Amino acid sequence: MLFDSKVFHALEGSLNASQLQQKAISQNLANVETPNYKCKNVSFKDVLNSSTNKSSTSGPYAFQTSVETEDNTEARPDGNNVDTDTQSLELYKGYVQYSYLTSKLNAQFNNFKYILNNAFK
């Protein structure tokens, strides 16, 4: 039911991808003074299992994530390419996105709780 719905899987996958993105950004910021460190970026795309009916409300739904190293730029003479302004902005953006996704997941749980509490009245 709730845990097998596409909405729940989409929210779960989004939270996991967002957490991985936050971790990569934190590592980038932690290595801002490391010579020759190359910035890591997380890319993710949503994947719907092709064997499921796209109009159904349940079934597998996941995000494929990959961590990519940005090798083609250098921001400093020591070879490090971490831009603290960009990374800080991305970290904040990720925080807002994670907070939004958490509130949407909580709303799903509240809806399910409401249904359970009122189903047998």
C-alpha distances in whole Angstrom, upper triangle without the diagonal:
4,6,5,6,10,11,10,11,14,15,15,17,19,20,21,23,24,25,27,29,30,31,33,35,36,37,39,41,41,43,45,49,48,51,49,45,43,41,37,34,31,30,26,25,21,20,18,18,20,19,16,16,17,16,12,10,8,10,13,14,17,20,23,26,29,32,35,39,41,44,46,47,49,49,52,55,54,51,48,46,44,44,43,43,40,38,39,37,34,34,33,31,29,29,28,25,24,24,23,20,19,20,17,14,16,15,12,12,14,12,9,13,14,12,12,16,17,15,17,20
4,5,5,9,8,7,9,12,12,12,15,16,16,18,20,21,22,24,26,27,28,30,32,32,34,36,37,38,41,42,46,45,48,47,43,41,38,34,32,28,27,24,23,20,19,18,18,21,20,17,18,18,17,14,10,9,11,13,13,16,19,22,24,28,30,33,37,39,42,44,45,47,47,49,52,51,48,45,43,41,41,40,40,37,35,35,34,31,30,30,28,26,25,25,22,20,21,19,16,16,16,13,11,12,12,8,8,11,10,7,10,13,11,12,15,16,15,18,21
4,6,9,9,6,7,11,11,10,12,15,15,15,18,19,20,22,24,25,26,28,30,30,32,34,35,36,38,40,43,43,45,44,40,38,35,32,30,26,25,22,21,18,17,16,16,20,19,16,18,18,18,14,11,9,10,11,11,13,16,19,21,25,27,31,34,36,40,42,42,44,45,47,50,49,46,43,41,39,39,38,38,36,34,34,33,30,29,29,27,24,24,24,21,19,20,19,16,15,16,14,11,13,14,10,10,13,13,10,13,16,15,14,18,20,18,21,24
4,7,9,7,7,10,12,11,13,15,16,17,19,21,21,23,25,26,27,29,31,32,33,35,37,38,39,41,45,44,46,45,41,39,36,32,30,26,25,21,20,17,16,13,13,16,15,13,14,14,15,11,9,6,6,8,9,12,15,18,21,25,27,31,34,36,40,41,43,45,45,48,51,49,47,44,42,40,40,40,40,37,35,35,34,31,30,31,29,26,26,26,23,21,22,21,18,18,19,16,14,16,16,12,13,16,15,13,16,18,16,17,20,21,20,23,25
4,5,5,6,9,10,11,12,14,15,17,18,20,21,23,24,26,27,29,30,32,33,35,36,38,39,41,44,44,46,44,41,39,36,32,29,26,24,20,19,15,14,12,13,16,15,12,13,12,12,9,6,4,6,8,9,12,15,18,21,24,27,30,34,36,39,41,42,44,44,47,50,49,46,43,41,39,39,39,38,35,34,34,33,30,29,29,27,24,25,24,21,20,21,19,16,16,17,14,12,15,14,11,12,15,13,12,15,17,15,16,20,21,19,23,25
4,5,5,6,8,10,10,12,14,15,16,18,20,21,22,24,25,27,28,30,31,32,34,36,37,39,42,42,44,42,38,36,33,29,26,23,21,17,15,12,11,9,11,13,14,11,11,10,10,8,6,5,6,7,6,9,12,15,18,22,25,27,31,33,36,37,38,41,41,44,47,46,43,41,38,36,36,36,36,33,31,32,30,27,27,27,25,22,23,22,19,18,20,18,14,16,17,13,12,15,15,12,14,17,15,15,18,20,18,20,23,24,23,26,28
4,6,5,6,8,10,10,12,14,15,16,18,20,21,22,24,26,27,28,30,31,33,34,36,37,41,41,43,41,38,35,32,29,26,22,21,17,16,12,13,12,14,17,17,14,15,13,12,11,8,8,10,10,8,11,13,16,18,22,25,27,31,32,36,37,38,40,40,43,46,45,43,40,37,35,35,34,34,31,29,30,28,25,25,25,22,20,21,19,16,16,17,14,11,13,13,10,9,12,11,9,11,14,13,13,16,17,17,18,21,22,21,25,27
4,5,5,6,8,10,11,12,14,15,16,18,20,21,23,24,26,27,29,30,31,33,35,36,40,39,42,40,37,35,32,28,25,22,21,17,17,14,14,13,15,18,19,16,17,15,15,13,10,9,10,10,9,10,13,16,18,22,24,27,30,32,36,37,38,40,40,43,46,45,42,39,37,35,35,34,34,31,29,29,28,25,24,24,22,20,20,19,16,15,16,14,11,11,12,10,7,10,11,8,10,13,12,11,14,16,16,17,20,21,21,24,26
4,5,5,6,8,10,10,12,14,15,16,18,20,21,23,24,26,27,29,30,31,33,35,38,38,40,38,35,32,29,26,23,19,18,15,14,11,11,10,12,15,16,14,15,14,15,13,11,9,8,7,6,7,9,13,15,18,21,24,28,30,33,35,36,38,38,41,44,43,40,37,35,33,33,33,33,30,28,29,27,24,24,24,22,19,20,20,16,15,17,16,12,13,15,12,10,14,14,12,13,16,16,15,18,20,20,20,23,25,24,27,30
4,5,5,6,9,10,10,12,14,15,16,18,20,21,22,24,26,27,28,30,32,33,36,36,38,36,33,30,27,24,21,17,16,12,11,8,9,10,12,15,17,15,16,14,15,14,11,11,10,9,6,6,8,12,13,17,20,22,26,27,31,32,33,36,36,39,42,41,38,35,33,31,31,30,30,27,25,26,25,21,21,22,19,17,18,17,14,13,15,13,10,12,14,11,10,14,14,12,14,17,17,17,20,21,21,22,25,26,26,29,31
4,5,5,6,9,10,10,12,14,15,16,18,20,21,22,24,26,27,28,30,31,35,35,37,36,32,30,27,24,21,17,17,14,13,11,13,13,16,19,20,18,19,17,18,17,14,13,13,12,10,9,10,14,14,18,20,23,26,28,31,33,33,35,35,38,41,40,37,34,32,30,30,29,28,26,24,24,23,20,19,19,17,14,15,15,11,10,12,10,6,8,10,8,6,10,11,10,12,15,15,15,18,19,20,21,23,25,25,28,30
4,5,5,6,9,10,11,12,14,15,17,19,20,21,23,25,26,27,29,31,34,34,36,35,31,29,26,23,20,17,16,14,14,12,13,14,16,19,20,19,20,19,20,18,15,14,13,11,9,8,9,12,13,17,19,22,25,27,31,33,33,35,35,38,41,39,37,34,32,29,30,29,29,26,24,24,24,20,19,20,18,15,16,16,13,11,13,12,9,9,12,10,8,11,13,12,13,16,16,16,18,21,21,22,24,26,26,29,31
4,5,5,6,8,10,11,12,14,15,17,18,20,21,23,24,26,27,29,32,32,34,32,29,26,23,20,17,14,13,10,10,9,10,12,14,17,19,17,19,18,19,18,16,14,13,11,8,5,6,9,10,13,16,19,22,24,27,29,30,32,32,35,38,37,34,31,29,27,28,27,27,25,22,23,22,19,18,20,17,14,16,16,13,11,14,14,10,12,15,13,11,15,16,15,16,19,20,19,22,24,24,25,28,29,29,32,34
4,5,5,6,8,10,10,12,14,15,16,18,20,21,22,24,26,27,31,30,33,31,28,25,22,19,16,12,12,9,10,9,11,13,16,19,21,20,21,19,20,20,17,17,16,14,10,8,7,10,10,13,15,18,21,23,26,28,28,30,30,33,36,35,33,30,27,25,25,25,24,22,20,20,19,16,15,16,14,11,13,13,9,8,11,11,7,10,13,11,10,14,15,14,16,19,20,20,22,24,25,26,28,30,30,33,35
4,5,5,6,9,10,10,12,14,15,16,18,20,21,22,24,26,29,29,32,31,27,25,22,19,16,13,14,12,13,12,15,17,19,22,24,23,24,22,23,22,19,18,18,16,13,11,10,12,12,15,16,19,22,24,27,29,29,31,30,33,36,35,32,29,27,24,25,24,24,21,19,19,19,15,14,15,13,10,11,12,9,6,9,10,7,8,11,11,9,12,15,14,15,18,19,19,21,24,24,25,27,29,30,33,34
4,5,5,6,9,10,11,13,14,15,17,19,20,21,23,25,28,27,30,29,25,23,20,17,15,12,12,11,12,12,14,16,18,22,23,22,24,23,24,23,21,19,18,15,13,10,9,10,9,12,13,17,20,22,25,27,28,30,30,32,35,33,31,28,26,23,24,24,24,22,19,20,20,16,15,17,15,12,13,14,12,9,13,13,10,11,15,14,13,15,18,17,18,21,22,22,24,26,27,27,30,32,32,35,37
4,5,5,6,9,10,11,12,14,15,17,19,20,21,23,26,26,28,26,23,21,18,14,12,8,9,7,9,10,13,15,18,21,23,22,24,22,24,24,22,20,19,16,13,10,7,8,7,9,11,14,17,19,22,24,25,26,27,29,32,31,28,25,23,21,22,21,22,19,17,18,17,14,13,15,13,10,12,14,11,10,13,14,11,13,16,16,15,18,20,19,20,23,24,24,26,29,29,30,32,34,34,38,39
4,5,5,6,9,10,11,12,14,15,17,18,20,21,25,25,27,26,22,20,17,14,12,9,10,9,12,13,16,18,21,24,26,25,27,24,26,26,23,22,22,19,16,13,10,12,10,12,12,15,17,19,22,24,24,26,25,28,31,30,28,24,22,20,20,19,19,17,14,15,14,11,10,12,10,6,8,10,8,6,10,11,9,11,14,14,14,17,19,19,20,22,24,24,26,28,29,30,32,34,35,38,39
4,5,5,6,9,10,10,12,14,15,16,18,20,23,23,26,25,21,20,17,14,13,10,12,12,15,15,18,21,23,26,28,27,29,27,29,28,25,24,23,20,18,14,12,13,11,13,12,16,18,19,23,25,25,26,26,28,31,29,27,24,22,19,20,19,20,18,15,15,16,12,11,12,12,8,9,12,10,8,11,13,11,12,15,16,15,17,20,20,20,23,25,25,26,29,30,30,32,35,35,38,40
4,5,5,6,9,10,11,12,14,15,17,19,22,21,24,22,19,17,14,11,10,7,10,10,13,15,17,20,22,25,27,27,29,27,29,29,26,25,23,20,18,14,12,11,8,9,9,12,14,16,20,22,22,24,24,26,29,27,25,21,20,18,19,18,20,17,14,16,16,13,11,14,14,10,12,15,13,11,15,16,14,15,19,19,18,20,23,23,23,26,28,28,29,32,33,33,35,38,38,41,43
4,5,5,6,9,10,11,12,14,15,17,20,20,22,21,17,15,12,9,7,5,8,9,13,15,18,21,23,26,29,28,30,28,30,29,27,26,25,22,19,16,13,12,9,10,9,11,13,14,18,20,20,21,21,23,26,25,23,19,17,15,16,15,16,14,11,12,13,9,8,11,11,7,10,13,11,10,14,15,14,15,19,19,19,21,23,24,25,27,29,29,31,33,34,35,37,39,39,42,44
4,6,5,6,9,10,11,12,14,15,19,19,22,21,18,16,13,11,10,9,12,13,16,18,21,24,26,29,32,31,33,30,32,32,29,28,27,25,22,18,16,16,13,13,12,14,15,16,20,22,21,22,21,23,26,25,23,20,18,15,15,14,15,13,10,10,11,8,6,9,10,6,8,11,10,9,12,14,14,15,18,19,19,21,23,24,24,27,29,29,30,33,34,35,36,39,39,42,44
4,5,5,6,9,10,10,12,14,18,17,20,20,16,15,12,10,10,9,13,14,18,20,22,25,27,30,32,32,34,32,34,33,31,30,28,25,23,19,17,16,13,13,11,13,14,16,19,22,21,22,21,23,26,24,22,18,17,15,16,15,17,15,11,12,14,11,9,13,13,10,11,15,14,12,15,18,17,17,20,22,21,23,26,26,26,29,31,31,32,35,36,36,38,40,41,44,46
4,5,5,6,9,10,11,12,16,15,17,17,13,11,9,6,7,7,11,13,17,19,22,25,27,30,32,32,34,32,34,34,32,31,29,26,23,20,17,16,12,11,8,10,10,12,15,18,17,18,18,20,23,21,19,15,14,12,13,13,15,13,10,12,13,11,10,13,14,11,13,16,15,15,18,20,19,20,23,24,23,26,28,28,29,32,33,34,35,37,39,39,41,43,44,47,48
4,5,5,6,9,10,11,14,15,17,17,13,12,8,7,7,9,12,15,18,21,24,27,29,32,35,34,36,34,36,36,34,33,31,28,25,22,19,18,15,14,11,12,12,13,16,18,17,17,16,18,21,20,18,14,13,10,11,10,11,10,6,8,10,7,6,10,11,9,11,14,14,14,17,19,19,20,22,24,24,26,28,29,30,32,34,34,35,38,39,40,41,44,45,48,49
4,5,5,6,9,10,13,14,17,17,13,13,11,10,11,12,16,18,21,23,26,29,32,35,37,37,38,36,38,38,35,34,33,30,27,24,21,20,17,16,13,15,14,15,18,21,19,19,18,19,22,20,19,15,14,11,12,11,13,12,8,9,12,10,8,11,13,11,12,15,16,15,17,20,20,20,23,24,24,26,29,29,30,32,34,35,36,38,40,40,41,44,45,48,49
4,5,5,6,9,11,11,14,14,10,11,9,8,10,12,16,18,22,24,27,30,32,35,37,37,39,37,39,39,37,36,34,31,28,24,22,20,17,15,12,13,12,14,16,19,18,17,17,18,20,18,17,13,13,10,13,12,15,14,10,12,15,13,11,15,16,14,15,19,19,18,20,23,22,23,26,27,27,29,31,32,32,35,37,37,38,41,42,42,44,46,47,50,52
4,5,5,6,10,10,12,12,8,8,6,7,9,11,15,18,22,25,27,31,33,35,38,38,40,38,40,40,38,37,35,32,29,26,22,21,17,16,12,12,11,11,13,16,14,14,13,14,17,15,14,10,9,6,9,9,12,11,8,10,13,11,10,14,15,14,16,19,19,19,21,24,23,24,27,28,28,30,33,33,34,36,38,39,40,42,44,45,46,48,49,52,54
4,5,5,9,10,13,14,11,11,9,10,12,14,18,21,24,27,30,33,35,38,41,41,42,40,42,42,40,39,38,34,31,28,25,24,20,19,16,16,14,14,16,18,16,15,14,14,17,16,15,11,11,7,8,7,10,10,7,8,11,11,10,13,15,14,15,18,19,19,21,23,24,24,27,29,29,30,33,34,35,36,39,39,40,42,44,45,46,48,50,52,54
4,6,8,9,12,14,10,12,11,12,14,16,20,23,26,29,31,35,37,40,42,42,44,42,44,43,41,40,39,35,33,29,26,25,22,20,17,17,15,16,18,20,18,17,16,16,18,16,16,12,13,10,12,10,13,14,11,11,15,14,13,16,18,17,17,21,22,21,23,26,26,26,29,30,30,32,34,35,36,38,40,40,41,44,45,46,47,50,51,53,55
4,5,5,8,10,7,9,9,11,14,16,20,23,27,29,32,35,37,40,43,43,45,43,45,45,43,42,40,37,34,30,27,26,22,20,16,16,13,14,15,18,16,14,13,13,15,12,12,9,10,8,11,10,14,14,12,13,17,16,15,18,20,19,20,23,24,23,26,28,28,29,31,33,33,34,37,38,38,41,43,43,44,46,48,48,50,52,53,56,58
4,6,8,10,8,9,9,12,14,17,21,24,28,31,33,37,39,41,44,44,46,44,46,46,44,43,42,38,35,32,29,27,24,21,18,17,14,14,15,17,14,12,11,10,13,11,11,7,8,6,8,7,11,12,10,12,15,15,14,17,19,19,20,23,24,24,26,28,29,30,32,34,34,36,38,39,40,42,44,44,45,48,49,50,51,54,55,58,59
4,6,9,8,11,12,15,18,21,24,27,31,34,37,40,42,45,47,48,50,47,50,50,48,47,45,42,39,35,32,31,27,24,21,20,17,16,17,18,16,13,12,10,12,9,10,8,10,9,11,11,14,16,14,15,18,19,18,21,23,23,24,27,28,27,30,32,32,33,36,37,37,39,41,42,43,45,47,48,49,51,53,53,55,57,58,61,62
4,6,6,9,11,13,17,20,23,27,30,33,35,39,41,43,46,46,49,47,49,49,47,46,44,41,38,34,31,29,25,23,19,18,15,15,15,17,15,13,12,11,12,8,9,7,10,10,13,13,17,17,15,17,20,20,19,23,24,24,25,28,29,28,31,33,33,34,37,38,38,39,42,43,43,46,48,48,49,52,53,53,55,57,58,61,63
4,6,9,12,15,18,21,24,28,31,35,37,40,42,44,47,48,50,48,50,51,49,48,46,42,40,36,33,30,27,24,20,19,15,15,13,15,14,11,11,9,9,5,6,5,9,10,13,15,18,19,17,20,22,22,22,25,27,26,28,31,31,31,33,36,36,36,39,41,41,42,45,46,46,49,50,51,52,54,56,56,58,60,61,64,66
4,6,10,13,16,19,22,26,29,32,34,38,40,42,45,45,48,45,48,48,47,46,44,40,38,34,30,28,25,21,18,16,12,12,10,12,11,9,10,9,9,6,4,5,8,10,13,15,19,18,17,20,22,21,22,25,26,25,28,30,30,30,33,35,35,36,39,40,40,42,44,45,46,48,50,50,51,54,55,56,57,60,60,63,65
4,7,9,13,16,19,22,26,29,31,35,37,39,42,42,44,42,45,45,44,43,40,37,34,31,27,25,21,18,15,13,10,10,9,12,11,10,11,10,12,9,7,5,7,8,11,13,16,16,14,17,19,18,18,22,23,22,24,27,27,27,30,32,31,32,35,36,36,38,41,41,42,44,46,46,48,50,51,52,54,56,57,59,61
4,6,10,13,16,19,23,26,28,32,34,36,39,39,41,39,42,42,41,40,38,34,32,28,24,22,19,16,12,10,6,6,6,9,8,8,10,11,13,11,8,6,6,7,10,13,16,14,13,16,18,16,17,21,21,20,23,25,25,25,28,30,29,31,34,34,34,37,39,39,40,43,44,44,46,48,49,50,52,54,55,58,60
4,7,10,13,17,20,23,26,29,32,34,37,37,39,37,39,40,38,37,35,32,29,25,22,20,16,14,10,8,6,5,8,10,9,10,10,12,15,13,11,8,6,5,8,10,13,11,9,13,14,13,14,17,17,16,19,22,21,21,24,26,26,27,30,31,31,33,35,36,37,39,41,41,43,45,46,47,49,51,51,55,56
4,7,10,13,17,20,22,26,28,30,33,34,36,33,36,36,35,34,32,28,25,22,18,16,13,10,6,6,5,6,9,12,12,13,14,16,19,17,14,11,10,9,11,13,15,12,10,14,15,12,13,17,16,15,18,20,19,19,23,24,23,25,28,28,28,30,33,33,34,36,38,38,40,42,43,44,46,48,48,51,53
4,6,10,13,17,19,23,25,27,30,31,32,30,33,33,32,31,29,26,23,19,15,14,10,8,6,5,6,7,11,13,13,15,16,18,21,20,17,14,12,11,12,14,15,12,10,13,14,10,12,15,14,12,16,18,16,17,20,21,20,22,25,25,25,28,30,30,31,34,35,36,38,40,40,41,44,45,46,49,51
4,7,10,13,16,19,22,24,27,27,29,27,29,29,28,27,25,22,19,15,12,10,7,6,4,6,9,10,14,16,17,19,19,22,25,24,21,18,16,14,16,16,17,14,12,15,15,11,12,15,14,11,15,17,15,15,18,19,18,20,23,22,22,25,27,27,28,31,32,32,34,36,37,38,40,42,42,46,47
4,7,10,13,17,19,21,24,24,26,24,26,27,26,25,23,20,17,13,10,8,6,5,6,7,11,12,15,17,18,20,21,24,27,26,23,21,18,17,18,19,20,16,15,17,17,13,14,17,15,13,16,18,15,16,19,19,18,20,23,22,22,25,27,26,28,31,31,32,34,36,36,38,40,41,42,45,47
4,7,9,13,16,18,21,21,22,20,23,23,22,21,19,16,13,10,6,5,4,6,9,11,14,16,19,20,21,24,25,28,31,30,27,24,22,21,21,22,22,19,17,20,19,15,16,18,16,13,17,17,14,15,18,18,16,18,21,20,20,23,24,23,25,28,28,29,31,33,33,34,37,38,38,42,44
4,6,10,13,15,18,18,19,17,19,20,20,19,17,14,11,9,5,6,7,9,12,14,17,18,22,23,24,27,28,31,34,33,30,28,25,24,24,25,25,22,21,23,21,18,19,21,18,16,19,19,16,16,20,19,16,19,22,20,20,23,24,23,25,28,27,28,31,32,32,34,36,37,37,40,42
4,7,10,12,15,14,16,13,16,16,16,15,14,11,8,6,4,6,9,12,15,17,21,22,25,26,28,31,31,35,37,37,33,31,28,27,28,28,28,24,23,25,23,20,21,22,19,17,20,20,16,16,19,18,15,18,20,18,17,21,22,20,22,25,25,25,28,29,29,30,33,34,34,37,39
4,6,9,12,11,13,11,15,15,15,14,12,9,6,5,6,7,10,13,17,19,22,24,27,28,30,33,34,37,40,39,36,33,31,30,31,31,31,28,27,28,27,23,24,26,23,21,23,23,19,20,23,21,18,21,23,20,19,23,23,21,24,27,26,25,29,30,29,31,34,35,34,37,39
4,6,9,8,10,8,11,11,12,11,9,7,5,7,9,10,14,17,20,22,26,28,31,32,34,37,38,41,44,43,39,37,35,34,34,35,35,31,30,32,30,26,27,28,25,23,25,25,21,21,24,22,19,21,23,20,19,23,23,20,23,26,24,24,27,29,27,29,32,33,31,35,37
4,5,6,9,9,12,12,13,11,8,6,6,8,11,12,15,18,22,24,28,30,32,34,36,39,40,43,46,45,41,39,37,36,37,38,38,34,33,35,33,30,30,31,29,26,28,28,25,24,27,25,22,24,26,23,22,25,25,22,24,27,26,25,28,30,28,29,33,33,32,35,38
4,5,8,8,12,12,14,13,10,9,10,12,14,14,18,21,24,26,30,31,34,35,37,40,42,45,47,46,43,41,39,38,39,40,40,36,35,37,35,32,33,34,31,29,31,31,27,27,30,28,25,27,29,26,25,28,28,25,27,30,28,28,31,32,31,32,35,36,34,37,40
4,7,9,12,11,14,12,9,9,11,14,16,17,21,23,27,29,33,35,37,38,41,44,45,48,51,49,46,44,42,41,42,43,43,39,38,40,38,35,36,37,34,32,34,33,30,29,32,30,27,29,30,27,26,29,29,25,27,30,28,27,31,32,30,31,34,35,33,35,38
4,6,9,8,10,9,6,8,10,13,16,17,21,24,28,30,34,35,38,39,41,44,46,49,51,50,47,45,42,41,42,43,42,39,38,39,37,34,35,36,33,30,32,32,28,28,30,28,24,26,28,24,23,26,26,22,24,27,25,24,27,29,26,27,31,31,29,32,35
4,5,5,9,9,8,10,12,15,18,20,23,26,30,32,36,37,40,41,43,46,47,50,53,52,49,47,44,43,43,44,43,40,39,40,38,35,36,36,33,31,33,32,28,29,30,28,25,27,28,24,23,26,25,22,25,27,24,24,27,28,26,27,31,30,28,31,34
4,6,8,9,9,10,10,14,16,18,22,25,28,30,34,35,38,39,40,43,44,48,50,50,46,44,41,40,40,41,40,37,36,37,35,32,33,33,30,28,30,29,25,26,28,25,22,25,25,22,22,25,23,21,23,26,23,23,27,27,25,27,31,30,29,32,34
4,7,9,10,13,13,16,19,21,24,28,31,33,37,38,41,42,43,46,47,50,53,52,49,47,44,43,43,43,42,39,38,39,37,34,35,34,31,30,31,30,26,27,28,25,23,25,25,21,21,24,22,20,22,24,21,21,25,25,23,25,28,28,26,29,31
4,6,8,11,12,15,18,21,24,28,31,33,37,38,42,43,44,47,48,51,54,53,50,47,45,43,43,43,43,39,38,39,37,34,35,35,32,30,31,30,26,26,27,25,22,24,24,20,20,22,21,18,20,22,19,19,22,23,20,22,26,25,23,27,29
4,7,10,10,14,17,20,23,27,30,32,36,38,41,42,43,46,46,49,52,52,49,46,43,41,42,41,41,38,36,37,35,32,32,32,29,27,28,27,24,23,24,22,19,20,20,17,16,19,17,14,16,18,16,15,19,19,17,19,22,22,21,24,26
4,7,9,12,16,19,22,25,28,31,35,37,40,41,43,45,46,49,52,51,48,45,43,41,41,41,41,38,36,37,35,32,32,32,29,27,28,27,24,23,24,22,19,20,21,17,16,19,18,14,16,19,17,15,19,20,18,19,23,23,21,24,27
4,6,10,14,16,19,23,26,29,33,35,38,39,41,43,44,47,50,49,46,43,41,39,40,40,40,37,35,36,35,31,31,32,29,27,28,28,24,23,25,23,20,21,22,19,17,20,20,17,18,21,20,18,21,23,21,22,26,26,24,27,30
4,7,10,12,16,19,23,25,29,31,34,36,38,40,41,44,47,45,42,40,38,36,37,37,37,34,32,33,32,29,29,30,27,25,26,26,22,21,24,22,19,20,22,19,17,20,21,18,19,22,21,20,23,25,23,24,28,29,27,30,33
4,7,10,13,17,20,23,26,28,31,33,34,37,38,41,44,42,39,37,34,33,34,34,34,30,29,30,29,25,25,26,24,21,23,23,19,18,21,19,16,18,20,17,15,19,19,16,18,22,21,20,23,25,24,25,28,29,28,31,34
4,7,9,13,16,19,23,25,28,30,31,34,34,37,40,39,36,33,31,29,30,31,31,28,26,27,26,22,23,24,21,19,21,21,17,16,19,18,15,17,19,17,15,19,20,18,19,23,22,22,25,27,26,27,30,31,30,34,36
4,6,10,13,16,19,21,24,26,27,30,31,34,36,35,32,30,27,26,27,27,27,24,22,24,23,19,20,21,19,16,18,19,15,15,18,17,14,17,19,17,16,20,21,19,21,24,24,24,27,29,29,30,32,34,33,37,39
4,7,10,13,17,19,22,24,25,28,29,32,34,33,30,28,25,24,26,27,27,24,22,24,23,20,20,22,20,17,20,21,18,17,21,20,17,20,23,21,20,23,25,23,25,28,28,28,30,32,32,33,36,37,37,40,42
4,7,10,13,16,19,21,22,25,26,28,31,29,26,24,22,21,22,23,24,21,19,21,21,17,17,20,18,15,18,19,16,16,20,20,17,19,22,21,20,24,25,24,26,29,29,29,31,34,34,35,37,39,39,42,44
4,6,10,13,15,18,19,22,23,26,28,26,23,21,19,19,21,22,23,20,18,21,21,17,18,21,19,16,19,21,19,18,22,22,20,22,25,24,24,27,29,28,29,32,33,33,35,37,38,38,41,43,42,45,48
4,7,10,12,15,17,19,20,22,24,23,20,18,16,15,17,19,20,17,15,18,19,15,16,19,18,16,19,21,19,18,22,23,21,23,26,26,25,28,30,30,31,34,35,35,37,39,40,40,43,45,45,48,50
4,6,9,12,13,16,17,20,22,21,17,15,14,14,16,18,19,16,15,18,19,16,17,20,19,17,20,23,21,21,25,25,24,26,29,28,28,31,33,33,34,37,38,38,40,42,43,44,46,48,48,51,53
4,6,9,10,12,14,16,18,17,13,12,10,11,14,16,18,15,14,18,19,16,17,21,20,19,22,24,23,23,26,27,26,28,31,31,31,34,36,35,37,40,41,41,43,45,46,47,49,51,51,54,56
4,6,7,9,11,14,16,15,12,10,8,9,12,15,16,14,13,17,17,15,17,20,20,19,22,24,23,24,27,28,27,29,32,32,32,35,37,37,39,41,42,43,45,47,47,49,51,52,53,56,58
4,6,8,11,13,14,14,10,10,8,11,13,17,19,16,16,20,21,19,21,24,23,23,26,28,27,28,31,32,31,33,36,36,36,39,41,41,42,45,46,46,48,50,51,52,54,56,56,59,61
4,7,10,13,14,14,11,11,9,12,14,17,19,16,17,21,21,19,22,25,24,24,27,29,28,29,32,33,32,35,37,37,38,41,42,42,44,46,47,48,50,52,53,54,56,58,58,61,63
4,7,9,11,12,9,9,6,9,11,14,16,14,15,18,19,18,20,23,23,23,26,28,27,28,31,32,32,34,37,37,38,40,42,42,44,46,47,48,50,52,53,54,56,58,58,62,63
4,6,7,8,5,6,5,8,10,13,15,14,15,18,19,19,21,23,24,24,27,29,28,30,32,33,34,36,38,39,39,42,43,44,46,48,49,50,52,53,55,56,58,59,60,63,65
4,7,9,7,6,4,7,7,10,12,12,13,15,17,17,19,21,22,23,25,27,27,28,31,32,33,35,37,38,39,41,42,43,45,47,48,49,51,53,54,55,57,59,60,63,64
4,5,6,6,6,8,9,12,14,15,15,17,19,20,21,24,25,25,27,29,30,31,33,35,35,37,39,40,41,43,45,46,47,49,51,52,53,55,57,58,59,61,62,65,67
4,5,7,9,12,13,15,18,18,19,21,23,23,25,27,28,29,31,33,34,34,37,39,39,40,43,44,45,47,49,49,51,53,54,55,57,59,60,61,63,65,66,69,70
4,6,9,11,13,15,18,19,18,21,23,23,24,27,28,28,30,33,33,33,36,38,38,39,42,43,43,45,48,48,49,51,53,54,55,57,59,60,61,63,64,67,69
4,6,9,12,15,17,17,17,20,22,21,22,25,26,26,28,31,31,32,34,36,36,37,40,41,41,43,46,46,47,50,51,52,53,55,57,57,59,61,62,65,67
4,6,9,11,14,14,13,16,18,18,19,22,23,23,25,27,28,28,31,32,33,34,37,38,38,40,42,43,44,46,48,48,50,52,53,54,56,58,59,62,63
4,6,9,12,11,11,14,16,15,17,20,20,20,23,25,25,26,28,30,30,32,34,35,36,38,40,40,42,44,45,46,48,50,51,52,54,56,57,60,61
4,6,9,8,7,10,13,12,13,16,17,17,19,22,22,23,25,27,27,29,31,32,33,35,37,38,39,41,42,43,45,47,48,49,51,53,54,57,58
4,6,5,6,9,10,11,12,14,15,16,18,20,21,22,24,26,27,28,30,31,32,34,36,37,39,40,42,43,45,46,48,49,50,52,53,57,58
4,6,5,6,8,10,10,12,14,15,16,18,20,20,22,24,25,26,28,30,31,32,34,36,37,38,40,42,43,44,46,47,49,51,52,55,56
4,6,5,6,9,10,11,12,14,15,17,18,20,21,23,24,26,27,29,30,32,33,35,36,38,39,41,42,44,45,47,48,50,51,54,55
4,6,5,6,9,10,10,12,14,15,16,18,20,21,22,24,26,27,28,30,32,33,35,36,37,39,40,42,44,45,46,48,49,52,53
4,5,5,6,9,10,10,12,14,15,16,18,20,21,22,24,25,26,28,30,31,33,34,36,37,38,40,42,43,44,46,47,51,52
4,5,5,6,9,10,11,13,14,15,17,18,20,21,23,24,26,27,29,30,32,33,35,36,37,39,41,42,43,45,46,49,50
4,5,5,6,9,10,11,12,14,15,17,18,20,21,23,24,26,27,29,30,32,33,35,36,37,39,41,42,44,45,48,49
4,5,5,6,8,10,10,12,14,15,16,18,20,21,22,24,26,27,28,30,31,33,34,36,37,39,40,42,43,46,47
4,5,5,6,9,10,10,12,14,15,16,18,20,21,22,24,26,27,28,30,32,33,34,36,37,39,40,42,45,46
4,5,5,6,9,10,11,12,14,15,17,18,20,21,23,25,26,27,29,31,31,33,35,36,37,39,41,44,44
4,5,5,6,9,10,11,12,14,16,17,18,20,21,23,25,26,27,29,30,32,33,35,36,38,39,42,43
4,5,5,6,8,10,10,12,14,15,16,18,20,21,22,24,26,27,28,30,32,33,34,36,37,40,41
4,5,5,6,9,10,10,12,14,15,16,18,20,21,22,24,26,27,28,30,32,33,34,36,39,40
4,5,5,6,9,10,11,12,14,15,17,19,20,21,23,25,26,27,29,30,31,33,34,38,38
4,5,5,6,9,10,11,12,14,15,17,19,20,21,23,24,26,27,29,30,32,33,36,37
4,5,5,6,9,10,10,12,14,15,17,18,20,21,22,24,26,27,28,30,31,35,36
4,6,5,6,9,10,11,12,14,15,16,18,20,21,22,25,26,27,28,30,33,34
4,5,5,6,9,10,11,13,14,15,17,19,20,21,23,25,26,27,28,32,32
4,5,5,6,9,10,11,13,14,15,17,18,20,21,23,24,26,27,30,31
4,5,5,6,9,10,11,12,14,15,16,18,20,21,22,24,26,29,30
4,5,5,6,9,10,10,12,14,15,16,18,20,21,22,24,27,28
4,5,5,6,9,10,11,13,14,15,17,19,20,21,22,26,27
4,5,5,6,9,10,11,12,14,16,17,18,20,21,24,26
4,5,5,6,9,10,10,12,14,15,16,18,20,23,24
4,5,5,6,9,10,10,12,14,15,16,18,21,22
4,5,5,6,9,10,11,12,14,16,16,20,21
4,5,5,6,9,10,10,12,14,15,18,19
4,5,5,6,9,10,10,12,14,17,17
4,5,5,6,9,10,11,12,15,16
4,5,5,6,9,10,10,14,15
4,5,5,6,9,10,12,14
4,5,5,6,8,11,12
4,6,5,6,9,10
4,6,5,8,10
4,6,7,8
4,6,5
4,6
4
